[in-house]
């Protein structure tokens, strides 16, 4: 059988864990409430949008997608150039090693 001190120790640990769980639960509830409020605000904005707002948003989206596409192409080009440069450096080093071995 467990002694009184052991039981009291377990009780303190359980109470501490319960406080931590309650705090975490409160945090999650507040976070959920903020998400609901944010979603309600977005729904309200979408319902009150004018046709001009929709067109403006679509244009901004198209511009953003075009910019992202150009950025990806630029990155791919840079990567290819870097790879070619690395390959030429490696090939150059190999030929130097071959020349030194002769």
ChimeraX attribute file (.defattr): number of C-alpha atoms within 10 A of each C-alpha:
attribute: neighborCount
match mode: 1-to-1
recipient: residues
	/A:1	4
	/A:2	6
	/A:3	8
	/A:4	9
	/A:5	9
	/A:6	11
	/A:7	11
	/A:8	11
	/A:9	12
	/A:10	12
	/A:11	12
	/A:12	12
	/A:13	12
	/A:14	12
	/A:15	12
	/A:16	12
	/A:17	12
	/A:18	12
	/A:19	12
	/A:20	12
	/A:21	12
	/A:22	12
	/A:23	12
	/A:24	12
	/A:25	12
	/A:26	12
	/A:27	12
	/A:28	12
	/A:29	12
	/A:30	12
	/A:31	12
	/A:32	12
	/A:33	12
	/A:34	12
	/A:35	12
	/A:36	12
	/A:37	12
	/A:38	12
	/A:39	12
	/A:40	12
	/A:41	12
	/A:42	12
	/A:43	11
	/A:44	11
	/A:45	11
	/A:46	12
	/A:47	9
	/A:48	10
	/A:49	10
	/A:50	11
	/A:51	9
	/A:52	9
	/A:53	12
	/A:54	12
	/A:55	11
	/A:56	12
	/A:57	12
	/A:58	12
	/A:59	12
	/A:60	12
	/A:61	12
	/A:62	12
	/A:63	12
	/A:64	12
	/A:65	12
	/A:66	12
	/A:67	12
	/A:68	12
	/A:69	12
	/A:70	12
	/A:71	12
	/A:72	12
	/A:73	12
	/A:74	12
	/A:75	12
	/A:76	12
	/A:77	12
	/A:78	12
	/A:79	12
	/A:80	12
	/A:81	12
	/A:82	12
	/A:83	12
	/A:84	12
	/A:85	12
	/A:86	12
	/A:87	12
	/A:88	12
	/A:89	12
	/A:90	12
	/A:91	12
	/A:92	12
	/A:93	12
	/A:94	12
	/A:95	12
	/A:96	11
	/A:97	11
	/A:98	10
	/A:99	9
	/A:100	8
	/A:101	7
	/A:102	5
